[in-house]
């Protein structure tokens, strides 16, 4: 019987990547308030703090004694390279356009943090038996001409939910000038690293 990865995220892009990787998963989501995590560390540590916070609030499935399961939470944030401005998910179309115009001016670092935990159900509770926490980054140059910004959002409405309002696949490929690092981390889930960590935890 195949192991199931319980995904503490409702991100469509993360689900799409897991489908492409043929990793069996089930979406459970989380109840964490991401805004409650304070920026008190370096950028990568801050993103990882949010992913860890999500893991603490992941929705746990019902289980029987000694059941083993795998859980994954992730968070992606963008930081401009020169001004160190952090770009999260846009509040609305106006905020999304603001983010795109900022990204037009300088390269950005996209960091995805992942928390992967292997848990066993013992005495009525899920207990962590092994875990892997890490961040993966990429530097990208993303430029949308002023007269195409509205068309970009019309063709890619998911950009209104994406970190930094950037979608680097489909129509968004037109505006990806360069990338240095993991392409899938920009999409929200570093697949290569995830597969390695899953192997280490004997998921496969």
C-alpha positions, -999 to +999 in steps of 0.1 A: +000+000+000+014+034-010+022+060+016+001+092+014+015+127+018-009+149+038-006+184+023-012+213+047-018+237+018-046+244-006-022+259-032-033+248-067+003+251-080+017+229-052-010+203-060-002+205-097+035+199-090+027+169-068+005+155-096+034+159-120+057+141-096+032+113-092+034+117-054+002+104-038-012+131-015-043+143+002-051+180+009-058+187+046-050+224+049-041+242+081-056+267+105-025+289+111-026+327+110+005+334+088+004+371+099+011+361+135+047+351+126+071+380+133+100+390+111+128+385+136+154+365+116+170+366+082+146+363+052+150+325+047+146+318+084+114+340+085+099+320+056+108+288+074+092+301+106+059+305+087+061+269+073+068+256+108+039+276+122+016+260+095+029+225+106+018+233+142-017+240+129-020+214+102-053+195+102-045+160+114-065+130+101-082+104+122-060+073+127-056+040+145-029+030+169+006+028+153-005+043+120+023+062+103+017+092+080+037+120+063+028+157+065+040+186+044+036+223+049+053+251+028+054+288+024+068+309-004+078+346-002+096+370-025+122+396-015+137+422-039+174+419-042+184+455-038+158+472-016+150+440+004+113+446+001+092+415+010+063+407-013+037+382-001+003+375-016-015+406-030-045+419-012-063+428-045-056+437-081-043+472-072-018+456-048-009+430-074-001+456-100+020+474-074+041+443-068+046+437-105+059+472-110+083+467-081+096+434-096+100+452-129+127+474-114+150+448-099+157+410-096+139+392-068+147+362-046+120+336-044+123+314-013+101+284-005+104+268+029+092+233+035+084+213+067+082+176+061+073+154+091+069+116+095+044+110+124+031+079+142-002+077+160+005+066+196-018+067+226-043+089+208-019+115+195+003+120+164+040+120+174+069+132+152+094+103+146+115+121+119+115+154+101+132+176+075+129+214+074+147+234+047+145+263+023+152+265-014+157+298-033+160+312-068+168+346-082+146+357-111+142+386-134+106+391-143+095+420-165+060+428-178+056+456-202+032+483-189+007+478-217+005+440-210+000+441-172-038+440-174-037+412-200-013+392-178-038+392-149-067+385-173-049+354-186-035+344-152-061+351-125-041+328-102-014+355-101-038+374-077-032+345-052+005+340-060+034+353-040+046+386-055+018+383-081+042+363-103+033+332-123+063+319-142+046+292-162+019+292-189+015+328-202+038+341-175+068+325-193+066+355-217+080+377-189+106+354-173+138+371-184+161+349-163+162+324-134+191+313-113+181+284-091+152+260-086+124+266-111+099+246-091+106+265-059+094+296-078+062+277-085+058+270-048+074+236-041+110+225-048+103+191-062+139+178-064+146+185-028+112+172-017+118+138-034+152+135-018+138+142+017+109+118+011+134+091+003+153+099+034+122+094+055+113+062+036+082+075+019+091+057-013 
